[in-house]
Amino acid sequence: MSKRMVGWISAALVASTFSMVGSLVGSLLVQSQATPTTQSQAQAAVHVPDGWNRQVSSIKNQTLGPAPRHDISGTWEPANGPSDGIQGTGSKSMPADGKHEPPYTPLGFELLSRTKPGNGNREVLPADIGDPVFFCNPQGMPREDLYELRETQILQTPSKIVMLYEFDKIWRVIWTDGREFPKDPEPRWFGYSVGKWVDDTTLVVQTMGTDERTWVDKAGRPHSSDLLVEERFHRVDHDHLELTVTIDDPKMYTKPWVAMDKFPFHLLADDFDVREMICSPAETAEYNKVVGSQTK
């Protein structure tokens, strides 16, 4: 068994937050709380000879600078700690806790009742979980924002922005060259995304054409082919970014609803190495075999 697998299994034996195997494994791969943002701070970090997977202490007494114009590039981590983006019981601003529910249409509520999530107020037994991600299917949009949102690398060119996500090592493209949505889009797991700067520090991104097989979040909330996701990236200053996600799907919901409201990130050092979190059927089977035998 690999050293990586041994580490995951040891941690899993003391964790009970998530019942979905892949999610539980992923949630245990928590990195440091933050990393330095200046060269002097970086030099004071814990030294790792080859530079890979360095662990560093939290940022303290940072000197904030102004946000650069039309720029959200960099490596970003949830400002309240890596676990803040897990959102295991549903989207951050609409958790499935029996107190928060989106405004479902009758059809939306009917389709919700058919999903079988592994967490939240409708949690089912592990053997009954119907979560697509449980079976290593892509999260899709907007769930990539609403579950396991960890270290995220953002790259920019004059025509596009590329989002590189730690969870499942997935990437997506946001076009900023003024193009329109395709007229008759082929459904994609992550849809089609176009972005526009509405002021010097705020990028508004719209995504459509997503695959209906995906869930909106881990609570099993449904969406149709009419789903329109709006992401609002606001760079507060040089070292801080906020993300707001709004769901608009008139077939499933009577009005748009906010799934994530000004979720905070802080900037990591440019040389920060983002580790892998990949749903591997082989390692999941090994996990089930070893951990399952420990829980009988």
Secondary structure per residue as TSV (DSSP state, phi and psi in degrees):
chain	resnum	aa	ss	phi	psi
A	1	M	-	360.0	139.8
A	2	S	-	-69.3	155.4
A	3	K	H	-60.4	-35.8
A	4	R	H	-61.3	-42.6
A	5	M	H	-66.1	-40.7
A	6	V	H	-60.5	-43.1
A	7	G	H	-61.7	-43.6
A	8	W	H	-62.9	-44.2
A	9	I	H	-65.9	-41.3
A	10	S	H	-60.9	-43.6
A	11	A	H	-69.1	-35.9
A	12	A	H	-65.6	-27.6
A	13	L	T	-67.7	-20.2
A	14	V	T	-110.6	4.9
A	15	A	-	-109.2	140.2
A	16	S	-	-134.9	14.2
A	17	T	S	-68.9	-41.4
A	18	F	-	-123.3	140.1
A	19	S	-	-94.2	-21.7
A	20	M	S	-71.9	126.5
A	21	V	H	-57.8	-53.2
A	22	G	H	-60.4	-39.0
A	23	S	H	-68.7	-41.0
A	24	L	H	-62.6	-46.8
A	25	V	H	-59.1	-47.3
A	26	G	H	-62.2	-40.4
A	27	S	H	-67.1	-18.9
A	28	L	T	-85.5	-10.5
A	29	L	-	-86.9	59.3
A	30	V	-	-87.1	128.3
A	31	Q	-	-91.2	-167.3
A	32	S	-	-64.3	162.5
A	33	Q	S	-70.0	-27.6
A	34	A	-	-169.1	179.2
A	35	T	-	-146.4	156.5
A	36	P	-	-61.8	153.9
A	37	T	-	-114.7	-5.0
A	38	T	S	-120.8	161.7
A	39	Q	H	-61.8	-41.8
A	40	S	H	-65.0	-39.8
A	41	Q	H	-66.4	-39.1
A	42	A	H	-62.7	-39.0
A	43	Q	H	-67.7	-23.3
A	44	A	T	-86.8	-2.2
A	45	A	S	-71.3	164.7
A	46	V	-	-59.1	130.8
A	47	H	-	-85.3	129.6
A	48	V	-	-120.7	120.0
A	49	P	T	-50.4	-46.8
A	50	D	T	-93.3	-1.0
A	51	G	-	82.9	-0.6
A	52	W	T	-92.5	139.8
A	53	N	T	51.5	40.6
A	54	R	-	-66.7	143.9
A	55	Q	-	-108.4	130.8
A	56	V	-	-133.2	162.3
A	57	S	-	-82.5	168.8
A	58	S	-	-66.3	152.7
A	59	I	-	-69.6	134.0
A	60	K	-	-134.1	142.8
A	61	N	S	52.6	43.7
A	62	Q	-	-75.7	149.1
A	63	T	-	-96.6	113.2
A	64	L	-	-80.4	137.6
A	65	G	-	-115.3	169.1
A	66	P	-	-68.4	154.6
A	67	A	-	-70.3	134.2
A	68	P	-	-67.8	154.1
A	69	R	T	-75.7	132.4
A	70	H	T	49.7	51.3
A	71	D	-	-150.5	114.7
A	72	I	-	-119.5	17.9
A	73	S	-	-69.5	157.4
A	74	G	E	132.7	179.9
A	75	T	E	-106.1	122.5
A	76	W	E	-118.9	144.6
A	77	E	E	-130.7	145.8
A	78	P	E	-50.7	126.8
A	79	A	T	-66.9	-25.6
A	80	N	T	-92.6	15.4
A	81	G	-	109.8	149.8
A	82	P	G	-54.8	-32.5
A	83	S	G	-73.2	-12.5
A	84	D	G	-65.1	-23.9
A	85	G	G	-94.2	5.8
A	86	I	-	-68.6	-46.9
A	87	Q	-	52.4	51.2
A	88	G	T	-67.8	-21.0
A	89	T	T	-107.9	22.2
A	90	G	S	120.1	174.1
A	91	S	-	-57.0	149.2
A	92	K	T	-52.5	-44.9
A	93	S	T	-92.7	-0.1
A	94	M	S	-143.6	62.3
A	95	P	-	-69.8	151.0
A	96	A	T	-86.1	75.3
A	97	D	T	-117.8	11.3
A	98	G	T	85.2	-5.7
A	99	K	T	-114.1	-23.0
A	100	H	-	-121.2	123.5
A	101	E	-	-142.9	137.3
A	102	P	-	-64.2	163.6
A	103	P	-	-82.1	84.6
A	104	Y	B	-69.2	146.3
A	105	T	-	-81.5	167.7
A	106	P	H	-55.4	-40.6
A	107	L	H	-66.1	-42.6
A	108	G	H	-59.9	-42.8
A	109	F	H	-67.1	-37.0
A	110	E	H	-64.5	-44.8
A	111	L	H	-69.4	-33.3
A	112	L	H	-58.8	-42.1
A	113	S	H	-64.8	-16.9
A	114	R	H	-88.2	-16.3
A	115	T	-	-82.4	151.8
A	116	K	-	-129.6	85.7
A	117	P	-	-78.6	160.9
A	118	G	S	-94.8	0.2
A	119	N	S	-144.9	171.2
A	120	G	S	89.4	-172.8
A	121	N	T	-74.5	-6.7
A	122	R	T	-113.1	23.0
A	123	E	-	-56.6	136.2
A	124	V	-	-112.6	170.7
A	125	L	-	-65.7	150.7
A	126	P	G	-50.4	-38.5
A	127	A	G	-68.9	-17.3
A	128	D	G	-102.9	-2.5
A	129	I	-	-59.7	132.7
A	130	G	-	-112.6	14.5
A	131	D	-	-62.5	122.7
A	132	P	G	-57.0	-34.9
A	133	V	G	-68.9	-25.3
A	134	F	G	-57.7	-29.6
A	135	F	G	-102.4	21.6
A	136	C	T	68.8	22.4
A	137	N	-	-78.5	156.6
A	138	P	-	-62.8	147.1
A	139	Q	-	-67.3	-40.3
A	140	G	-	74.3	-176.0
A	141	M	T	-108.3	140.3
A	142	P	T	-92.8	7.2
A	143	R	H	-62.0	-24.9
A	144	E	H	-59.8	-29.8
A	145	D	H	-83.3	-25.4
A	146	L	H	-106.7	8.4
A	147	Y	S	-155.8	129.2
A	148	E	S	56.8	45.4
A	149	L	-	-84.5	100.2
A	150	R	-	-113.3	-142.6
A	151	E	-	-57.7	131.1
A	152	T	E	-130.8	125.2
A	153	Q	E	-99.0	132.3
A	154	I	E	-119.9	121.6
A	155	L	E	-114.0	140.7
A	156	Q	E	-124.9	141.4
A	157	T	-	-127.0	173.6
A	158	P	S	-60.8	-21.5
A	159	S	S	-113.3	-11.0
A	160	K	E	-156.2	161.8
A	161	I	E	-122.4	131.3
A	162	V	E	-109.6	126.0
A	163	M	E	-103.0	122.1
A	164	L	E	-112.5	115.0
A	165	Y	E	-102.0	142.5
A	166	E	T	-67.6	-46.1
A	167	F	B	-67.5	121.0
A	168	D	T	66.3	7.8
A	169	K	T	49.1	53.7
A	170	I	E	-103.9	149.1
A	171	W	E	-128.8	155.0
A	172	R	E	-145.1	158.9
A	173	V	E	-113.2	134.2
A	174	I	E	-111.2	115.9
A	175	W	E	-82.2	131.8
A	176	T	-	-122.4	22.3
A	177	D	S	-96.2	11.4
A	178	G	S	89.2	4.1
A	179	R	-	-69.4	156.8
A	180	E	-	-93.9	167.1
A	181	F	-	-66.4	151.4
A	182	P	-	-62.9	147.4
A	183	K	S	-69.7	-40.3
A	184	D	S	-132.4	75.7
A	185	P	-	-70.9	140.7
A	186	E	-	-74.9	128.8
A	187	P	-	-57.4	136.2
A	188	R	B	-127.1	151.7
A	189	W	S	-55.4	-41.9
A	190	F	S	-107.8	7.8
A	191	G	-	65.4	-158.1
A	192	Y	E	-123.3	127.0
A	193	S	E	-120.5	132.3
A	194	V	E	-127.7	142.8
A	195	G	E	-127.3	154.1
A	196	K	E	-145.3	134.5
A	197	W	E	-78.3	121.7
A	198	V	E	-96.1	-16.3
A	199	D	E	-157.3	-172.0
A	200	D	T	-64.4	-25.0
A	201	T	T	-126.1	10.3
A	202	T	E	-128.2	120.6
A	203	L	E	-108.2	126.0
A	204	V	E	-106.8	124.1
A	205	V	E	-116.7	134.3
A	206	Q	E	-117.5	139.0
A	207	T	E	-129.3	132.8
A	208	M	E	-141.6	177.3
A	209	G	-	74.6	29.6
A	210	T	B	-84.5	154.8
A	211	D	-	-73.5	128.3
A	212	E	T	-68.6	-12.5
A	213	R	T	-72.9	-17.1
A	214	T	S	-82.7	158.2
A	215	W	-	-96.4	153.3
A	216	V	S	-65.2	-43.7
A	217	D	S	-150.0	-174.8
A	218	K	T	-72.1	-13.3
A	219	A	T	-76.3	-4.4
A	220	G	-	85.6	19.6
A	221	R	-	-69.8	134.9
A	222	P	-	-88.1	168.1
A	223	H	-	-148.1	161.8
A	224	S	-	-109.2	-177.4
A	225	S	T	-70.5	-11.3
A	226	D	T	-87.1	1.9
A	227	L	-	-57.0	132.9
A	228	L	E	-125.3	119.1
A	229	V	E	-103.1	131.0
A	230	E	E	-112.9	125.5
A	231	E	E	-110.9	132.3
A	232	R	E	-118.4	107.2
A	233	F	E	-95.5	117.5
A	234	H	E	-120.1	117.6
A	235	R	E	-86.1	107.6
A	236	V	E	-68.6	-45.7
A	237	D	E	-154.6	-167.1
A	238	H	T	-59.5	-36.7
A	239	D	T	-106.3	4.1
A	240	H	E	-135.6	139.4
A	241	L	E	-132.8	143.2
A	242	E	E	-121.1	142.9
A	243	L	E	-126.3	126.6
A	244	T	E	-117.7	132.3
A	245	V	E	-122.1	126.4
A	246	T	E	-120.5	134.6
A	247	I	E	-104.3	127.3
A	248	D	E	-132.4	107.5
A	249	D	-	-146.8	92.9
A	250	P	T	-63.1	-18.7
A	251	K	T	-75.9	-30.4
A	252	M	T	-104.5	-25.9
A	253	Y	B	-136.4	141.4
A	254	T	S	-73.6	-17.2
A	255	K	S	-158.6	161.1
A	256	P	-	-61.6	150.5
A	257	W	E	-139.4	150.5
A	258	V	E	-90.1	120.2
A	259	A	E	-92.8	-26.4
A	260	M	E	-147.5	126.0
A	261	D	E	-117.0	105.3
A	262	K	E	53.2	48.4
A	263	F	E	-64.8	124.9
A	264	P	E	-90.0	139.3
A	265	F	E	-123.0	156.2
A	266	H	E	-122.7	155.9
A	267	L	E	-80.7	135.9
A	268	L	E	-100.4	164.2
A	269	A	-	-59.9	147.8
A	270	D	T	-63.2	-24.8
A	271	D	T	-94.7	12.3
A	272	F	-	-67.6	131.4
A	273	D	-	-97.0	118.3
A	274	V	-	-85.7	124.3
A	275	R	-	-78.0	169.7
A	276	E	-	-82.2	142.2
A	277	M	B	-137.3	97.2
A	278	I	-	-124.0	134.0
A	279	C	-	-76.6	106.6
A	280	S	-	-108.0	115.3
A	281	P	H	-55.2	-37.7
A	282	A	H	-65.2	-45.8
A	283	E	H	-75.3	-29.0
A	284	T	H	-64.3	-41.6
A	285	A	H	-63.1	-40.1
A	286	E	H	-65.7	-40.4
A	287	Y	H	-59.6	-48.7
A	288	N	H	-60.4	-39.1
A	289	K	H	-66.4	-47.7
A	290	V	H	-79.3	-50.8
A	291	V	H	-69.1	-37.9
A	292	G	H	-59.7	-37.7
A	293	S	H	-69.9	-23.9
A	294	Q	H	-79.9	-18.3
A	295	T	-	-103.6	0.5
A	296	K	-	-75.8	360.0
